Amino acid sequence: MKITELFKRGEFVVTAEIGPPKGFHIDHLLDEADKYLKDITAVNVTDNQSSVMRLGSLATCISLKNRGFTPIFQITCRDRNRIALQSDILSAALFGIENLLLLTGDHTKLGDNPQAKPVFDLDSVSLIHAVKTLESGRDLGGNELVGAPPSFAKGAVVSPCSDSVDVQLAKMEQKVKAGAEYFQTQAVYESEKFFRFMERAKQFDVPVQLGIVIPKSAAMAKFMNNNVAGISVPQEMIDELNADKEKTKAGITGVEISARIIRECKDHCQGVHIMALGWESKVPEILKLAGITQ
């Protein structure tokens, strides 16, 4: 099932993100997904997130699909040249994986193998174009594919709370022209900034999912402010996380903040994407408090 079909029907699309383990045993991941993510639309699988070597996104997507989930295959340009990228995308089509999120990827210096050589043969815009080209029945070299071409729901990312909103809108326009059909945003903690961004993004006429990263602590919020481009956690939210450390440690404050942001923003977007970062057990409670589920 392509999630773009749900957007076209006017459905509010809820997705969540999971990270494959550093190893090949995924029974725990699948059990957690069964327990906490069965009621959402689709599950994103990260691709060596933050340049940390993990089990492959495609293999994890296949395992989730076999378990009855709709996976979203996240694929980055960092670790593969255009040959490998196109090959993996065709492999996804073979296994019936129809949803993609196409990313440039974090630099290898940020990860646990900083000596690794980054590739970046393509970037996110040219990767979207590559998928569009494969859908036309040819590869980037102009060579014809054998048989019917693949078809995907092509997703991209945008940072609505970036200090450079004009730059983000320009990148969004490039991605739409290349073939992006929906967007998931970087984490949003400032609703008013999101409202203003979405008002300007209406010109592109593509669905946008609000991105939520559950804030686990004040220290995490400060780290994101200092190290993650496009994210700004207001001081009053940091103070809220500091106010009752036991409540925050239990995840209650993070759940409340996440649900509040969704409630404030849900009328301005076409879905929500939750990046739980290991707190998948909190997803059902967030959606309930936000008024998305009963």
DOKEBA-714613 format. One record per atom (N, C-alpha, C, O): residue in one letter; x, y, z. Coordinates in steps of 0.001 Angstrom, whole numbers, plus 500000, padded with zeros to 6 digits. Layout:
N
AXYZ...
***
This chain:
294
M500838498796500000M500000500000500000M500873501254500000M501747501409500853K500636502134499054K501332503416499019K500632504412499940K499413504568499883I501408505080500786I500761506024501695I500239507245500946I499380507963501458T500750507489499734T500232508602498942T498758508396498589T498018509365498422E498336507145498477E496927506870498197E496050507312499369E494926507773499171L496572507169500591L495822507594501775L495753509110501856L494716509669502211F496847509773501530F496824511237501497F495766511728500515F495023512665500807K495705511088499352K494745511505498326K493312511326498803K492424512073498390R493075510332499677R491732510109500228R491419511041501392R490320511010501944G492393511869501760G492180512811502854G492389512226504226G491975512825505218E493026511062504315E493273510447505612E494455511119506312E495397511568505659F494398511183507642F495500511694508444F496459510532508666F496137509574509369V497643510626508057V498574509501508008V499531509549509207V500218510546509427V499563508459509971V500420508368511158V501508507325510907V501219506162510624T502751507759511014T503875506845510878T504797506994512088T504748507992512807A505625505993512292A506626506046513357A507905505443512836A507903504669511879E509005505808513483E510323505404513011E510955504414513977E510870504573515195I511591503388513413I512356502463514243I513750502301513645I513943502439512437G514717502006514511G516088501814514067G516487500362514181G516332499773515251P517000499755513108P517474498374513191P518573498245514238P519237499229514565P518767497042514766P519785496836515803P521194496751515227P521382496641514015K522167496803516110K523554496607515700K523848495109515805K524531494651516722G523330494389514872G523369492931514853G522233492453513976G521501493269513416F522071491137513844F521033490655512928F519872489965513628F519028489360512966H519813490042514942H518703489448515677H517636490520515899H517874491488516622I516462490355515283I515455491425515340I514129490959515939I513114491639515787D514122489832516604D512871489371517222D512314490418518180D511107490655518217H513210491052518965H512752492055519928H512144493247519199H511106493763519614L512783493690518114L512253494819517338L510874494492516783L509963495317516851L510720493300516236L509433492907515664L508361492773516732L507206493135516509D508746492247517901D507786492120518995D507344493493519497D506167493699519794E508298494439519593E507957495804520013E507012496452518999E506057497133519374A507288496233517720A506412496780516684A505009496181516800A504016496903516707D504928494876517001D503633494219517174D502861494813518345D501645494995518272K503565495107519405K502927495553520644K502484497006520594K501431497355521126Y503294497864519949Y503052499302520074Y502724500022518762Y502233501151518801L502977499409517608L502852500139516353L501831499533515396L501766499941514237K501047498587515844K500083497913514964K499004498855514442K498466498633513357D498678499905515196D497556500753514823D497951501972514002D497102502811513700I499228502085513635I499628503217512816I499642502812511341I499501501636511006T499814503803510470T499716503553509037T500923502798508489T500768501820507757A502110503245508840A503334502666508276A504494502896509231A504441503758510108V505550502101509038V506728502160509910V507958502497509076V508340501738508185N508578503647509373N509849504007508749N510984503177509338N511015502926510542V511906502757508493V513096502048508966V514318502871508591V514562503128507412T515083503281509592T516229504150509345T517360503392508646T517457502167508727D518210504158507958D519301503606507154D520638504019507778D521187505075507461N521152503160508677N522395503489509393N522336504912509947N523199505746509673Q521288505159510736Q521006506494511258Q522197507073512006Q522877506371512755S522442508365511795S523560509085512426S524908508463512072S525877508596512819S524960507783510926S526191507135510444S526689506046511383S527887505767511431V525780505433512124V526118504305512992V525770503014512245V524636502840511799M526738502118512112M526523500872511386M525516499997512109M525652499706513297R524493499582511354R523431498728511897R522977497750510818R523445497787509680L522056496879511208L521404496007510237L520754496864509156L520257497955509440G520756496375507925G520268497158506802G518783497481506868G517971496694507354S518458498664506365S517065499110506326S516205498198505459S515081497865505837L516724497789504296L515922496976503383L515573495626504001L514427495185503922A516560494964504618A516298493665505247A515269493801506358A514406492938506523T515363494895507126T514400495121508211T513010495413507651T512008494954508199C512950496177506557C511663496445505905C510998495143505458C509793494966505637I511780494238504880I511240492962504417I510685492159505594I509616491558505495S511419492155506706S510967491434507897S509676492024508443S508780491287508855L509574493354508449L508349494006508922L507179493713507992L506065493460508451K507432493748506686K506365493455505723K505863492033505911K504657491791505857N506769491093506130N506361489708506366N505553489562507643N504813488593507815R505701490535508541R504977490519509812R503637491250509697R502882491308510667G503340491803508530G502048492453508321G502072493967508374G501017494599508313F503257494571508487F503369496028508529F503568496595507129F503975495889506206T503272497884506992T503609498628505792T504902499384506084T504884500357506837P506028498955505500P507294499628505794P507559500801504857P507099500825503715I508304501762505364I508841502853504549I510356502702504550I511005502822505589F510896502442503392F512323502200503213F513056503533503149F512972504249502151Q513777503864504222Q514624505048504200Q515954504681503545Q516579503679503892I516365505505502602I517604505215501884I518398506505501732I517876507521501272T519684506450502133T520543507628502088T521631507477501022T521934506377500559C522200508612500658C523239508647499628C524646508474500193C525614508371499439R524758508443501504R526080508454502146R526925507230501809R528125507351501564D526294506037501797D527060504791501764D527080504092500413D527739503061500278R526381504616499404R526250503912498129R526431504883496972R526054506052497066N527005504398495889N527012505192494668N525699504966493919N524836504221494383R525554505604492771R524270505550492056R523925504131491582R522750503791491447I524934503314491333I524663501930490929I524002501172492073I522974500521491887A524605501262493269A524071500532494418A522724501086494862A521842500326495263L522559502398494795L521283503002495183L520155502482494290L519110502058494784Q520372502518492973Q519333502048492049Q519075500551492230Q517936500094492137S520130499802492487S519988498366492702S519138498072493933S518254497217493892D519410498788495039D518628498573496264D517170498999496087D516264498378496643I516955500042495326I515582500498495083I514813499452494265I513645499183494544L515460498871493266L514825497792492506L514598496564493394L513588495874493258S515531496300494293S515366495174495223S514145495391496102S513405494448496383A513928496635496540A512743496947497336A511471496639496553A510519496079497096A511460497010495270A510294496736494429A510033495239494319A508880494809494328L511099494441494216L510950492982494125L510186492436495331L509385491511495197F510437493009496507F509795492520497732F508490493250498051F507946493102499145G507992494032497103G506702494693497298G506742495867498241G505711496245498798I507908496457498435I508035497642499290I507828498864498413I508625499131497514E506760499605498672E506313500660497763E506555502068498276E506370503035497537N506969502198499542N507125503517500144N508592503800500429N509283502999501058L509056504950499956L510446505346500135L510527506697500834L509655507549500659L511587506889501632L511956508202502133L513410508405501715L514298507658502125L513635509425500896L514901509585500190L515699510732500805L515241511874500839L516903510409501293L517679511322502118L519117511419501637L519634510491501014T519758512536501923T521187512661501655T521985511842502664T522879511086502283G521663511991503963G522339511219505001G523371512035505762G523927512997505232D523627511646507012D524625512304507847D526037511902507414D526247510808506889H526994512791507639H528382512498507292H528940511402508186H528554511283509349T529844510606507643T530421509488508397T531199509952509629T531358509178510573K531680511176509646K532430511682510797K531586511697512071K532122511701513179L530266511706511905L529370511786513058L529125510426513704L528589510361514810G529508509336513034G529109508002513474G530170507246514247G531137507822514743D529964505930514337D530858505087515133D531981504479514295D532799503715514807N532018504823512994N533131504440512133N533601505695511395N533475505776510174P534138506667512123P534449507964511493P535515507884510409P535668508813509616Q536260506767510370Q537278506618509336Q536685506162508004Q537387506129506994A535409505815507996A534750505357506767A534696506483505734A534514507648506086K534853506130504466K534790507119503391K533339507335502960K532679506376502559P532832508548503031P531476508809502539P531436508777501017P532450509013500360V530267508485500459V530133508396499008V529507509684498452V530175510458497766F528238509903498750F527527511091498284F527672511302496775F527869512424496307D527569510198496025D527557510293494566D526330511092494119D526398511887493181L525214510867494807L523993511632494591L523658512379495872L524221512089496927D522739513344495785D522152513949496972D520663513637496973D520179512922496095S519936514164497945S518524513793498068S517716514161496828S516834513405496419V518003515307496229V517250515731495047V517535514806493865V516609514354493191S518817514525493613S519146513649492484S518737512202492755S518506511441491815L518643511810494033L518141510468494359L516650510358494034L516196509343493507I515901511402494350I514481511415493983I514344511313492465I513509510566491954H515172512071491757H515168512011490285H515515510602489802H514946510127488819A516439509935490483A516821508571490093A515637507622490198A515424506786489320V514860507752491282V513683506896491449V512670507192490351V512091506274489769K512460508461490072K511528508860489019K511968508286487670K511137507875486861T513272508264487438T513805507716486191T513568506211486107T513179505696485059L513807505506487220L513534504065487246L512051503794486968L511705502822486296E511189504656487486E509752504491487251E509393504694485776E508354504221485315S510242505388485053S509991505596483617S510461504409482782S510211504341481579G511161503457483454G511611502267482745G513067502277482335G513516501397481600R513820503285482814R515244503360482493R516051503668483748R515510504157484740D517361503376483697D518224503752484814D518867505097484510D518623505683483455L519691505587485438L520286506909485258L521243506962484062L521532508040483544G521727505809483631G522587505768482448G521816505742481149G522407505714480070G520477505751481250G519652505711480049G519366504313479548G518779504145478479N519773503304480305N519580501919479886N518190501432480272N517702501729481363E517561500692479385E516183500244479585E516124499109480600E516949498197480563L515145499164481511L514924498090482472L514185496936481804L513461497127480827V514375495759482337V513669494571481847V512302494499482520V512209494592483744G511257494337481744G509917494183482306G509298495506482709G509827496577482412A508159495409483395A507429496603483827A508253497375484854A508903496762485701P508239498702484796P509017499498485746P508376499495487135P507190499191487266P509149499829488172P508592499894489529P507767501154489719P507791502063488889S507042501193490818S506257502373491165S506306502542492677S506082501591493426F506600503765493119F506787504020494542F506038505282494981F505701506139494163A505789505375496281A505448506636496931A506762507251497380A507467506692498221K507085508406496812K508410508994496989K508361510120498011K507754511165497774G509008509895499153G508998510873500233G510332511572500402G511375511061499995A510282512762501016A511475513557501282A511300514253502627A510248514156503258V512344514953503055V512307515628504351V512498517127504172V513042517595503172V512025517875505190V512175519322505216V512237519749506680V511704519067507555S512891520884506939S513054521385508308S512308522706508450S512877523758508158P511050522681508889P510233523896508918P510644524916509971P510289526090509867C511395524476510992C511794525399512062C513241525845511919C513828526369512865S513811525642510754S515171526100510473S515231527623510506S514240528302510241D516407528147510835D516600529592510782D516558530101509350D516309531282509111S516802529210508401S516819529594506980S515590529019506285S515698528081505496V514426529582506579V513173529070506032V513155529192504508V512673528294503817D513673530291503991D513684530474502535D514505529369501858D514138528878500791V515619528985502493V516448527913501953V515682526595501972V515729525832501007Q514975526327503073Q514194525094503188Q513081525041502141Q512825523990501553L512435526154501915L511377526195500903L511951525997499500L511326525362498651A513135526541499266A513785526352497962A514156524883497755A513983524343496662K514672524233498818K514999522809498722K513737521979498514K513727521016497747M512677522371499212M511401521663499069M510905521748497631M510428520763497068E511023522923497052E510600523108495658E511424522231494718E510876521627493795Q512740522159494947Q513597521306494118Q513179519846494213Q513149519129493213K512857519417495427K512477518020495635K511129517714494983K510943516639494413V510198518648495067V508893518452494415V509081518359492899V508487517499492249K509898519237492344K510143519207490895K510826517909490473K510611517416489365A511657517356491372A512344516095491064A511408514899491152A511694513846490581G510266515052491878G509303513955491953G508831513583493342G508093512609493490A509235514338494386A508775514039495744A507259514226495838A506704515202495332E506600513260496501E505136513265496571E504600513504497981E503416513793498151Y505449513387498978Y505056513725500349Y506312514072501133Y507426513739500730F506110514755502271F507241515179503095F507014514788504556F505892514835505061Q508093514406505212Q508128514271506666Q509082515336507182Q510163515518506622T508703516042508239T509534517141508701T510531516703509768T510349515686510436Q511583517494509909Q512462517397511056Q511625517720512296Q510535518279512179A512127517373513476A511363517558514709A510910519009514886A511682519947514691V509646519166515259V509047520483515497V508770520643516989V508132519789517606Y509251521737517558Y508956522074518952Y508334523463519084Y507936523873520174E508255524180517964E507697525529517973E506525525580516986E506715525707515777S505328525478517526S504134525367516685S503937526579515786S503567526437514620E504181527763516320E503957528971515521E504858529005514294E504423529399513212K506104528597514457K507013528524513307K506484527532512276K506569527770511072F505938526419512761F505390525411511858F504196525968511095F504069525743509891F503323526690511781F502161527278511109F502611528188509965F502088528115508853R503585529042510259R504036530001509246R504681529274508066R504475529646506910F505453528247508365F506078527481507288F505022526819506415F505096526881505188M504050526193507040M503029525470506276M502195526409505412M501744526026504333E501993527624505877E501258528592505082E502006528877503779E501390529010502722R503326528969503857R504125529235502663R504300527968501816R504441528056500596A504291526792502456A504498525534501729A503259525090500958A503331524171500142K502118525740501213K500890525380500488K501074525473498978K500404524769498222Q501976526335498545Q502180526555497105Q502596525283496369Q502394525164495161F503186524320497113F503692523114496464F502642522008496362F502825521041495622D501549522150497101D500412521226497006D500833519768497194D500429518897496424V501653519505498230V502041518146498586V501759517931500072V501894518865500862P501370516718500464P501103516453501879P502376516508502714P503453516114502266V502226517007503940V503339517140504877V502948516499506207V501884516779506759Q503821515643506705Q503647515051508032Q504498515814509038Q505688516040508819L503880516202510129L504573516840511239L505536515851511887L505133514747512253G506794516232512033G507782515366512676G507871515628514170G507961516777514602I507845514557514958I507940514653516413I509070513750516905I509060512547516646V510035514322517609V511009513543518360V510647513690519830V510629514801520360I510359512574520488I509963512634521899I511132513179522722I512205512575522723P510955514302523420P512055514839524236P512198514038525535P511292514022526368K513334513382525692K513519512493526840K514063513208528070K513880512737529192S514727514334527870S515345515042528994S515729516446528556S515766516756527365A516015517289529542A516510518635529235A517865518556528553A518164519356527667A518690517590528965A520010517434528358A519889517083526877A520647517585526046M518935516222526558M518711515859525159M518261517083524359M518710517290523231A517375517891524942A516890519093524266A518035520063523999A518121520641522915K518910520242524980K520056521141524802K521014520597523740K521562521355522940F521208519277523742F522077518661522740F521542518914521339F522306519259520438M520240518745521147M519659518982519826M519823520446519421M520127520743518266N519624521351520366N519811522774520058N521226523067519573N521429523889518679N522187522398520159N523593522682519862N524145521902518674N525127522317518059N523508520761518347N524140519857517390N523285519437516197N523825518916515220V521983519643516244V521110519158515170V520548520342514390V519769521138514914A520952520440513147A520485521546512308A518978521477512101A518410520406511883G518348522640512175G516918522715511903G516018522438513082G514795522445512942I516609522189514266I515808521944515465I516078523040516485I517228523395516746S515000523570517058S515113524579518106S514100524261519200S512891524354518987V514608523884520378V513741523601521523V513688524852522387V514726525284522888P512511525452522581P512415526688523369P512848526475524822P512735525373525358Q513338527534525444Q513815527440526825Q512692527032527771Q512930526289528724E511476527505527524E510370527130528417E510087525628528371E509620525057529357M510361524997527256M510180523552527149M511308522824527896M511081521790528524I512499523368527819I513611522810528586I513332522941530079I513608522024530852D512785524085530478D512417524281531879D511347523285532313D511379522785533437E510412523001531433E509357522019531716E509958520632531933E509516519895532815L510954520277531140L511621518985531301L512447518937532585L512653517865533153N512914520087533037N513716520166534266N512874520236535535N513361519956536630A511604520612535377A510777520917536543A510557519719537467A510599519861538689D510327518566536896D510100517350537691D510908516239537037D510449515589536097K512112516031537546K513031515102536890K512537513661536913K512814512904535983E511813513268537955E511283511903538022E510191511700536974E510126510664536312K509346512704536841K508290512651535822K508895512596534418K508419511862533553T509944513377534209T510622513377532918T511305512039532663T511225511498531560K511976511507533679K512670510227533542K511693509116533185K512039508201532436A510475509188533716A509456508180533426A508848508353532034A508074507511531579G509197509430531374G508692509673530021G507389510439529967G506884510729528883I506838510772531120I505523511428531145I505589512818530529I504720513190529740T506612513586530882T506729514950530361T506925514937528849T506303515724528136G507780514052528362G508013513961526925G506751513589526158G506499514113525073V505969512692526718V504701512297526102V503745513489526064V503098513744525049E503663514217527184E502764515374527243E503162516446526236E502309517005525547I504450516728526153I504927517738525201I504626517301523766I504127518091522966S504928516055523447S504707515551522085S503231515618521710S502883516051520612A502366515186522627A500923515200522354A500417516627522187A499565516898521340R500942517530522993R500520518936522907R500883519539521555R500073520243520951I502095519268521077I502515519797519772I501633519238518657I501238519971517750I501326517955518723I500457517353517698I499077517990517731I498519518316516683R498519518172518929R497191518801519037R497192520195518410R496255520574517708E498260520952518675E498338522320518168E498515522359516644E498054523294515989C499178521353516089C499584521415514681C498766520554513730C498863520717512514K497962519642514265K497355518634513388K496407519200512341K496199518577511300D495827520371512598D494941520971511597D495712521683510491D495117522172509531H497026521740510623H497857522446509653H498697521496508799H499533521945508015C498478520179508946C499285519207508202C498422518005507825C497238517953508155Q499016517056507142Q498262515905506640Q498629514600507351Q498203513519506947G499422514719508410G499797513518509150G500854513848510174G501284514994510307V501269512818510901V502319512986511901V503292511822511804V502897510683511556H504578512126512005H505626511109511992H506369511183513322H506975512205513642I506323510097514100I506920510088515435I508248509350515410I508325508185515017M509295510053515838M510627509469515966M510853509192517451M511244510079518209A510600507950517851A510557507611519269A511931507368519875A512096507484521090L512913507035519055L514287506813519515L514348505812520674L514968506069521705G513699504682520480G513706503637521501G512527503674522449G512344502752523243W511731504715522382W510544504831523240W509270504504522451W508261505196522586E509318503460521637E508142503073520862E506944502780521761E505798502928521336S507200502367522990S506106502070523929S505277503308524255S504151503191524739K505834504506523990K505122505754524289K504205506190523143K503355507060523331V504368505599521967V503629506060520792V502111505962520973V501418506936520681P501558504829521444P500095504770521605P499557505836522553P498504506418522292E500262506096523644E499810507106524613E499854508516524017E498953509322524248I500903508804523253I500997510125522611I499827510332521665I499195511388521688L499528509347520837L498453509475519866L497095509613520543L496216510325520057K496934508926521666K495679509033522403K495524510418523023K494466511036522909L496580510906523682L496527512230524312L496362513336523255L495775514384523524A496886513084522063A496784514082520999A495430514080520309A495150514952519486G494589513109520637G493272513034520023G493266512386518658G492302512523517904I494357511666518329I494425510989517034I493736509625517097I493063509215516151T493911508924518230T493267507625518443T492413507688519700T492529508614520502Q491560506696519855Q490668506634521017Q491358505974522202Q490757505837523268
***
